Amino acid sequence: MGLSFGTQETANYFLKLQEDGDPKFKEACAGLTLSLFMVCQDCPGNVDRQLAITFVDGRFTEIIATEKPAPSDLRTAPFDHTKYDFRVQAPVNTIIDLVSGKIDMLQAIPATKIEGNFAQLMVNALGFMRFLGFLKTLPLEP
């Protein structure tokens, strides 16, 4: 059984990897300083999920999972540019296909809404790509 992406279970799993000093996780996140949240629409159980993540120098300083009945206000809430660098919003199957490597970012764009500070993403592009690569190794599911 896999980890349902965007749930508290997944957030706890990431925190445990960090706490245990998992070398692959540590390498994947090395130097990453970025804050984002992902809104996964139309998840199993007819819910929307939001996973808010903040990395500072390769460590989680915040990881919060939220779940609401779909369609929820997570889809329409204003984006707080002062707290997060990015918001990524897409159907959960698109996000799972992206993080599992079934599709690349260009293929995900038509179904994905991205808002934020693209200059900050460019500064952290290598670290973010390493983190996405690490996610491909996990048993993530919708």
N, C-alpha and C positions, 0 to 999 in steps of 0.2 A: 504494500500500500504506500502511495506517495504522499507528498506534502501538498495540501491545497493552497495554491498561491494566494497571497494577500490575507491569510488568516493569522490569528494570534499564534497558532501552532507553528507556522512558518517563521514568524517573528522570533518566537522562543528558540527555535532551531538555530537561527542565525546568531542569536545572543550566546547560545551554548557553544557554538563553533568558536566564537570570539573568546569566550571565557576559558575554553579548553586550550586555546592557542593553536588550533588546527593549522598546520603549516600551509596547506593548499589555500585555505581561506585567507590566511594572513598574507600570503603572496598575491592573491587576487585583489586584495583591498589596499595593498601597500601604497601609501601616499595619497590615497583618494580623499579629497575634501569636496563634498557635494551634498546638497540637500534636495530631495525630490519626493514627490508622492505619485503613486500609480493608482488610478481608478480603474478597477476591473469591472466591466459591465456584464450583466447577465450571467452571473456565476450560478453553479448548481444550487438548487434550493430557492431559485428566483430571488437572488440577492445581488447587490453591488458591494464590492469590497474596495477599501482604500488602504494602501500600505504607505505610511509616511516614514521616510528613512533620512537620517542625517549622518554622514561620515565626516569625521575630522581626522586628518592625517592617518587614514586607513582603519579607523575604529568607529563603530557605531556609537553615537552619542544619543541617538533617538531612533526608536523603531516602534511605530504604533500601528496596530491593525484596527480597522473600523469596518463594520458590516451593517448594511441597512437593506430593507426590502426594496426590490427593484420595481420600477425605476425610482431611484432615490435622488435626494438633493445633492448627493456627492457628485452627480453629473453636472450640476448647474451652479454649485457654490463658487463664489468669486475666488480667484487664485491670489493668494497672499504672496506677492513678490518679495516682501520684506523678510519672510520666514523661510521660503523655499526657492531654490534656483529653478526647479522644473516641476511641471505637472504633465504626466503622460496618462492619457485616457483612451481606452479601447475595449472592445469585447474581450472577455477573459480568454477565449480561444486564440485570438490574435496574439495576446501577450504570452500565452504558454507556447505557441508556435515560435515566437520570436526568441524567448529565453531558452527554449530547447534546441534552437538551431534549425528548425524545420523551414523557417523563412528568415530572410535577412531584413535589415532595417528598411531598405527600399521597398520590399514587398509588403511590409507592415504599414507604410505611410498612408495608403488610401483609407484604412480603417482606424487610423490613430490620430488623436488630437494631441499636439505637443505645444506647451506654452512655457516660456521662461527665458532665462539668461543664456543664450547660446555661446556667448564669449566664455562664461564659466564652464560650460560643457567642453569647449575646445581645449581649455587649460587642463581639464581632467579627462580628456578623451581616452588616452591610453589606459588609465586606471579604470575608467568605466567599462571599456571593452574587456579588460581582464576580469572584472566582476561579472559581466554578462557571460563570458567564457566559463567562469566557475559555476554559474547557475545552470549551464548545460549539463553539468555532472550530477546534478541533484534530481531526485525522483519527483519533479514538480508536476502537478496536475491541476485542472481547473477548479 
